């Protein structure tokens, strides 16, 4: 007897990746979806027709027909409701190796012959696809930057609130010398702010792409009649889209891609560092910080896992390899258009944008609700007694009793003897306030100053004062 046919799966739209295995990106990656890329491709094509109109080459009626048919809004919003079927285009893209080839045919078939003449006129597939990916990246990085800005505000507030709360610094996993909670958070803040600045610079530099078949703009020159008019068309194209006008086509000079990729990796690195520290500091036996809403366990109901930190680290562990792939493909592009390297950039850049969107959003949520347990901080600070200020003891005592005697005192304390009592037996320390000497709060150096400088240098220090 044949097995019954299982019911069809109607849980999603048939997409291969809806984030089931990438929870850090779920709910944050719509702007880099295939549908978003398709919108950007149509936008890039319509903008070229509009650029021809802007330089006085295309008839106004043709420009208007193309723009209205495919839902042009403006250079920022692009085209919506264009009616191009995503699945059909993806299938048709296989034959030519990129989606622009079938897209041009689909667009031309939807308008009059007169208007069709001005679609894709003189362009090559790479012009449209590169420009479309830049548009997607521009919008995605704006969202990432906004999340990083929110993260900065929360970190600046935390750093101020815990400016002088003394904690044990750890080097190579072990207690080292005293620091402050504020100094640690200020370090996170500096990393995020630096990443924001670099990402903003990369975003501002994103250029349109328009060079024709091999990057010489020969077809544009021929269509328009002069090199000056062709150059004006390139500038008009960038202006239509609100992108930087390129000094020259960058078909195989891929710095816009590699610089953007590096900035995205740095942004993910910055929030990944926060996640790494939070995950460590929230361990049961440390407990110095806690996420506002921990995640549960399927088997251990007592657990409150640092779920946001886990997700952030998952992105931070994936991002550097994607950046390396961009360099491998983009930076070493051969000839005037490479065979496969250019194609390898597309999903790599998209995944890097996707991770940055998710990671930055989770970082804003994590830092906005991060709790510091002052009691746990103090308990851990006292774990090794005065040994935490051994460096200070060495500086103060060596001139008085010699390095060998200092080593003996510290070694004895390490074996369990009371360091304060040992120091009180040292004749050279008679009259010295031993408790003050062993007070970790007296050995935090410029920790408070570094907090103040970091918060003051942050782009939104005033907002930090009012942060919750």
C-alpha positions as MATLAB code, in Angstrom:
seq = 'XXXXXXXXXXXXXXXXXXXXXXXXXXXXXXXXXXXXXXXXXXXXXXXXXXXXXXXXXXXXXXXXXXXXXXXXXXXXXXXXXXXXXXXXXXXXXXXXXXXXXXXXXXXXXXXXXXXXXXXXXXXXXXXXXXXXXXXXXXXXXXXXXXXXXXXXXXXXXXXXXXXXXXXXXXXXXXXXXXXXXXXXXXXXXXXXXXXXXXXXXXXXXXXXXXXXXXXXXXXXXXXXXXXXXXXXXXXXXXXXXXXXXXXXXXXXXXXXXXXXXXXXXXXXXXXXXXXXXXXXXXXXXXXXXXXXXXXXXXXXXXXXXXXXXXXXXXXXXXXXXXXXXXXXXXXXXXXXXXXXXXXXXXXXXXXXXXXXXXXXXXXXXXXXXXXXXXXXXXXXXXXXXXXXXXXXXXXXXXXXXXXXXXXXXXXXXXXXXXXXXXXXXXXXXXXXXXXXXXXXXXXXXXXXXXXXXXXXXXXXXXXXXXXX';
ca = [
       0.000    0.000    0.000;
       1.621    3.327   -1.050;
       2.504    5.864    1.601;
       0.126    8.801    1.799;
       1.314   11.979    0.159;
       2.349   14.467    2.828;
       0.578   17.824    2.809;
       2.437   20.669    1.111;
       4.610   22.856    3.291;
       2.941   26.250    3.441;
       5.025   27.646    6.293;
       6.881   30.098    4.033;
       7.061   31.295    0.471;
       9.504   28.600   -0.653;
      12.605   30.677    0.066;
      15.708   28.646    0.747;
      16.876   30.867    3.591;
      14.427   32.548    5.918;
      16.950   32.649    8.763;
      16.275   29.316   10.424;
      20.012   28.712   10.821;
      20.937   32.380   11.133;
      18.861   33.680   14.063;
      21.046   36.761   14.427;
      19.659   38.107   11.140;
      15.977   37.193   11.469;
      13.757   40.242   11.217;
      16.585   42.541   10.213;
      17.481   41.512    6.656;
      14.500   42.496    4.514;
      16.526   45.357    3.068;
      19.037   42.961    1.523;
      16.592   40.313    0.329;
      16.370   39.198   -3.291;
      13.260   41.336   -3.600;
      15.181   44.390   -2.387;
      17.984   43.686   -4.857;
      15.437   43.384   -7.667;
      13.924   46.735   -6.714;
      17.428   48.221   -6.836;
      18.119   46.682  -10.253;
      14.964   48.221  -11.686;
      15.831   51.508   -9.993;
      19.282   51.492  -11.586;
      17.796   50.926  -15.031;
      15.136   53.618  -14.699;
      17.699   56.075  -13.319;
      19.765   55.657  -16.480;
      16.791   56.584  -18.631;
      16.153   59.565  -16.394;
      19.815   60.576  -16.652;
      19.479   60.638  -20.439;
      16.517   62.943  -19.931;
      18.465   65.094  -17.484;
      21.202   65.768  -20.067;
      18.584   66.550  -22.717;
      19.054   63.429  -24.846;
      15.926   61.351  -24.136;
      12.464   62.780  -24.930;
      10.500   63.768  -21.837;
       7.590   61.547  -22.863;
       9.858   58.477  -23.042;
      11.417   59.238  -19.677;
       8.014   59.744  -18.106;
       6.693   56.474  -19.546;
       9.636   54.447  -18.239;
       9.491   56.080  -14.806;
       5.739   55.647  -14.365;
       5.621   52.108  -15.733;
       8.150   50.846  -13.229;
       7.070   52.815  -10.170;
       9.868   55.377   -9.868;
       9.611   57.441   -6.700;
      12.961   59.170   -6.269;
      16.645   58.392   -6.004;
      16.340   57.374   -2.368;
      13.148   55.329   -2.577;
      13.758   54.014   -6.085;
      11.183   51.883   -7.874;
       8.388   49.974   -6.178;
       5.541   47.988   -7.676;
       7.445   47.489  -10.925;
       5.781   44.160  -11.655;
       8.923   42.170  -12.499;
       8.532   38.589  -11.299;
      11.405   37.669   -9.000;
      11.273   33.910   -9.507;
      11.077   34.154  -13.278;
      14.004   36.566  -13.375;
      16.151   34.332  -11.171;
      15.522   31.348  -13.416;
      16.226   33.347  -16.562;
      19.467   34.723  -15.083;
      21.175   31.338  -15.195;
      21.705   31.326  -18.956;
      23.642   34.595  -19.073;
      25.225   34.400  -15.647;
      23.548   37.501  -14.227;
      20.011   38.838  -13.770;
      20.446   42.051  -15.742;
      20.346   40.384  -19.150;
      16.805   39.007  -18.774;
      15.750   42.073  -16.791;
      16.468   44.384  -19.716;
      14.298   42.264  -21.988;
      11.482   42.206  -19.471;
      11.567   45.974  -19.017;
      11.670   46.790  -22.703;
       8.731   44.499  -23.368;
       6.566   46.538  -20.997;
       6.937   49.957  -22.672;
       6.511   51.436  -26.139;
       9.274   50.956  -28.731;
      10.177   54.632  -28.433;
      10.626   54.381  -24.685;
      12.378   51.008  -24.889;
      15.149   52.657  -26.905;
      16.210   54.538  -23.763;
      16.323   51.542  -21.433;
      19.857   50.253  -20.810;
      21.139   52.440  -23.655;
      24.927   52.040  -23.871;
      25.178   50.281  -20.509;
      26.568   46.896  -19.626;
      25.197   44.426  -17.102;
      27.886   45.272  -14.579;
      26.887   48.936  -14.579;
      23.390   48.046  -13.453;
      24.252   45.259  -11.036;
      27.069   47.144   -9.309;
      24.891   50.226   -8.970;
      22.014   48.161   -7.611;
      24.203   46.532   -4.974;
      25.560   49.944   -3.995;
      21.983   51.177   -3.536;
      21.165   48.198   -1.339;
      24.372   48.731    0.618;
      23.687   52.444    1.063;
      20.305   51.804    2.647;
      21.484   48.852    4.720;
      24.509   50.664    6.112;
      22.330   53.611    7.091;
      20.306   51.192    9.211;
      23.453   49.643   10.662;
      24.814   53.080   11.522;
      21.580   54.002   13.296;
      21.787   50.853   15.429;
      25.432   51.562   16.223;
      24.481   55.107   17.235;
      21.879   53.736   19.646;
      24.496   51.353   21.002;
      26.889   54.257   21.551;
      24.319   56.205   23.531;
      23.673   53.232   25.822;
      27.383   52.570   26.288;
      28.142   56.197   27.069;
      25.434   56.162   29.730;
      26.750   52.911   31.229;
      30.323   54.176   31.246;
      29.293   57.321   33.107;
      27.063   55.467   35.545;
      29.848   53.019   36.477;
      32.789   55.372   36.016;
      34.359   54.671   39.395;
      33.046   51.191   40.157;
      36.229   49.214   40.724;
      36.462   45.758   39.164;
      39.076   43.123   38.572;
      40.739   43.383   35.184;
      41.579   40.058   33.585;
      44.481   39.291   31.298;
      44.948   35.849   29.770;
      41.762   34.873   31.701;
      43.282   35.636   35.139;
      42.861   38.510   37.593;
      45.478   41.131   36.746;
      45.131   44.626   38.270;
      42.142   46.763   39.202;
      40.144   48.550   36.551;
      36.632   49.994   36.595;
      33.411   48.839   35.046;
      33.215   52.244   33.391;
      36.663   51.882   31.830;
      35.717   48.515   30.378;
      32.500   49.905   28.903;
      34.357   52.956   27.587;
      36.572   50.571   25.643;
      33.490   49.089   24.011;
      32.261   52.595   23.259;
      35.485   53.596   21.522;
      35.339   50.501   19.350;
      31.753   51.135   18.294;
      32.354   54.826   17.610;
      35.416   54.091   15.513;
      33.462   51.526   13.508;
      30.610   53.997   13.008;
      32.986   56.623   11.647;
      34.553   54.200    9.224;
      31.199   52.870    8.071;
      29.855   56.386    7.526;
      32.907   57.236    5.421;
      32.557   54.110    3.305;
      28.858   54.780    2.795;
      29.420   58.395    1.764;
      31.982   57.306   -0.818;
      29.760   54.714   -2.511;
      29.769   55.562   -6.231;
      27.421   54.832   -9.085;
      28.780   52.571  -11.805;
      28.490   53.518  -15.464;
      31.209   52.632  -17.935;
      29.721   50.603  -20.741;
      31.023   47.370  -22.189;
      34.650   47.594  -21.039;
      34.695   50.696  -18.875;
      35.567   53.260  -21.550;
      32.091   54.835  -21.926;
      32.569   54.541  -25.693;
      28.903   53.748  -26.366;
      27.733   56.755  -24.378;
      30.147   58.964  -26.257;
      28.855   57.608  -29.552;
      25.194   57.982  -28.585;
      25.595   61.510  -27.246;
      28.142   62.812  -29.721;
      30.973   64.003  -27.472;
      33.139   62.911  -24.554;
      31.893   65.882  -22.546;
      28.281   64.806  -22.942;
      29.165   61.235  -21.982;
      30.902   62.472  -18.823;
      27.873   64.616  -18.029;
      25.648   61.537  -18.372;
      27.701   59.660  -15.775;
      27.420   62.577  -13.368;
      23.684   62.874  -14.061;
      23.231   59.153  -13.396;
      24.927   59.451   -9.996;
      22.833   62.512   -9.193;
      19.590   60.717  -10.020;
      20.442   58.065   -7.453;
      22.028   60.291   -4.828;
      25.343   58.450   -5.132;
      28.883   59.733   -5.507;
      29.899   60.449   -9.087;
      32.862   58.196   -9.925;
      36.033   59.693  -11.346;
      36.028   56.695  -13.690;
      34.250   53.355  -13.920;
      35.403   50.845  -11.310;
      34.547   47.576  -13.052;
      37.770   45.949  -11.872;
      38.993   48.601   -9.441;
      36.921   47.310   -6.566;
      37.849   49.600   -3.688;
      34.187   50.581   -3.112;
      33.434   46.943   -2.344;
      36.537   46.102   -0.329;
      36.415   49.320    1.724;
      32.739   48.786    2.459;
      33.394   45.164    3.361;
      36.213   46.132    5.708;
      34.014   48.715    7.418;
      31.237   46.179    7.878;
      33.640   43.646    9.367;
      34.980   46.298   11.745;
      31.455   47.168   12.849;
      30.651   43.527   13.535;
      34.010   43.118   15.294;
      33.175   46.033   17.583;
      29.865   44.623   18.755;
      31.353   41.133   18.828;
      33.885   42.327   21.396;
      31.040   43.535   23.599;
      29.310   40.177   23.243;
      32.471   38.266   24.097;
      32.959   40.217   27.311;
      29.307   40.064   28.306;
      29.188   36.316   27.725;
      32.243   35.863   29.934;
      31.168   38.274   32.651;
      27.697   36.714   32.839;
      29.027   33.232   33.548;
      27.409   31.747   36.641;
      30.632   31.839   38.664;
      31.346   35.472   37.691;
      27.914   37.072   37.361;
      29.075   40.670   37.036;
      26.649   41.539   34.229;
      23.384   40.169   32.890;
      21.338   40.721   29.771;
      17.922   42.240   30.282;
      16.201   39.149   28.913;
      18.198   35.951   28.962;
      17.380   32.997   26.775;
      16.165   29.691   28.142;
      17.377   26.135   27.699;
      15.397   23.240   26.234;
      16.748   20.869   28.906;
      17.802   23.020   31.872;
      15.027   25.316   33.093;
      17.273   27.114   35.589;
      19.419   28.659   32.853;
      19.236   32.236   31.618;
      21.588   32.148   28.673;
      23.121   35.376   27.313;
      21.227   34.860   24.075;
      21.933   38.241   22.488;
      25.653   37.848   23.117;
      25.573   34.381   21.615;
      23.905   35.718   18.476;
      26.347   38.591   18.224;
      29.306   36.248   18.511;
      27.874   34.041   15.791;
      27.972   37.029   13.435;
      31.420   38.126   14.566;
      32.831   34.661   13.917;
      31.427   34.593   10.373;
      32.154   38.133    9.215;
      35.976   38.124    8.848;
      35.897   35.226    6.410;
      33.330   37.035    4.281;
      35.595   40.079    4.253;
      38.479   37.875    3.168;
      36.368   36.458    0.355;
      35.610   39.973   -0.873;
      39.312   40.733   -1.031;
      40.054   37.462   -2.740;
      37.397   38.069   -5.393;
      37.098   41.845   -5.686;
      40.635   43.026   -5.106;
      42.101   40.555   -7.587;
      39.552   41.045  -10.380;
      41.188   40.318  -13.731;
      40.963   42.069  -17.105;
      38.064   44.483  -17.620;
      35.542   42.059  -16.160;
      36.559   38.884  -14.358;
      35.213   35.417  -14.963;
      33.558   34.429  -11.705;
      35.284   36.733   -9.214;
      32.737   39.498   -9.754;
      29.919   36.987   -9.387;
      31.394   35.740   -6.099;
      31.110   39.233   -4.631;
      27.322   39.427   -4.834;
      26.235   36.875   -2.222;
      29.298   37.594   -0.092;
      28.567   41.297    0.212;
      24.897   40.643    0.764;
      25.607   38.188    3.598;
      28.019   40.622    5.209;
      25.385   43.360    5.076;
      22.860   40.931    6.472;
      25.087   40.041    9.423;
      25.843   43.695   10.118;
      22.142   44.537   10.144;
      21.324   41.771   12.588;
      24.381   42.170   14.797;
      24.048   45.934   15.166;
      20.346   45.653   16.003;
      21.021   43.027   18.665;
      23.897   45.131   20.036;
      21.576   48.091   20.527;
      19.119   45.862   22.390;
      21.840   44.215   24.462;
      23.547   47.396   25.602;
      20.252   49.180   26.183;
      19.256   46.625   28.804;
      22.600   45.468   30.208;
      22.598   45.188   33.994;
      25.665   45.398   36.238;
      25.644   43.452   39.520;
      27.676   45.632   41.869;
      27.759   42.975   44.574;
      29.220   40.383   42.212;
      31.760   42.901   40.940;
      32.871   43.623   44.516;
      32.959   39.940   45.474;
      35.129   39.035   42.504;
      37.359   42.018   43.153;
      38.111   40.647   46.624;
      38.714   37.062   45.494;
      42.508   37.284   45.510;
      42.763   39.713   48.365;
      45.565   42.210   48.016;
      47.237   40.175   45.287;
      45.281   42.214   42.769;
      47.544   45.179   43.595;
      50.792   43.198   43.492;
      52.067   45.473   40.764;
      51.550   48.473   43.050;
      53.255   46.670   45.937;
      56.239   45.975   43.728;
      56.512   49.630   42.742;
      56.172   50.891   46.318;
      58.091   48.227   48.248;
      61.004   47.350   45.990;
      62.929   50.557   46.792;
      62.357   49.874   50.508;
      62.930   46.120   50.903;
      64.252   44.899   47.577;
      62.676   42.830   44.801;
      63.437   39.478   46.434;
      61.588   40.369   49.639;
      58.602   41.591   47.621;
      58.494   38.298   45.723;
      58.574   36.375   49.016;
      55.691   38.392   50.453;
      53.558   37.932   47.360;
      54.380   34.226   47.182;
      53.372   33.750   50.811;
      50.071   35.516   50.169;
      49.573   33.307   47.141;
      49.889   30.276   49.409;
      47.058   31.586   51.578;
      48.673   33.826   54.164;
      47.081   37.180   54.984;
      48.884   39.775   52.894;
      47.855   42.682   55.102;
      49.219   40.906   58.165;
      52.451   40.098   56.344;
      52.934   43.732   55.363;
      52.419   44.905   58.926;
      55.455   42.826   59.937;
      57.728   44.733   57.542;
      59.667   47.308   59.611;
      60.139   49.594   56.635;
      56.345   50.010   56.420;
      55.864   51.174   59.998;
      53.409   54.046   59.980;
      52.140   53.158   56.493;
      48.394   52.770   55.988;
      48.441   49.153   54.782;
      44.710   49.145   54.052;
      45.175   52.129   51.743;
      48.137   50.426   50.080;
      46.015   47.352   49.348;
      42.896   49.262   48.320;
      42.234   48.470   44.638;
      40.370   51.763   44.242;
      43.708   53.513   44.827;
      45.259   51.797   41.823;
      43.011   52.492   38.842;
      45.282   55.050   37.235;
      43.572   57.099   34.544;
      40.535   54.849   34.284;
      38.158   57.676   35.151;
      39.884   60.077   32.786;
      39.637   57.576   29.955;
      35.916   57.215   30.602;
      35.450   60.976   30.498;
      37.451   61.347   27.312;
      35.661   58.475   25.593;
      32.200   59.769   26.429;
      33.117   63.334   25.479;
      34.511   62.169   22.121;
      31.446   60.053   21.322;
      29.238   61.589   18.613;
      26.223   61.632   20.941;
      27.541   62.491   24.429;
      24.592   64.760   25.250;
      22.092   62.044   24.437;
      23.994   59.731   26.741;
      23.210   61.983   29.683;
      19.509   61.346   29.234;
      19.707   57.677   28.296;
      17.751   55.319   30.544;
];
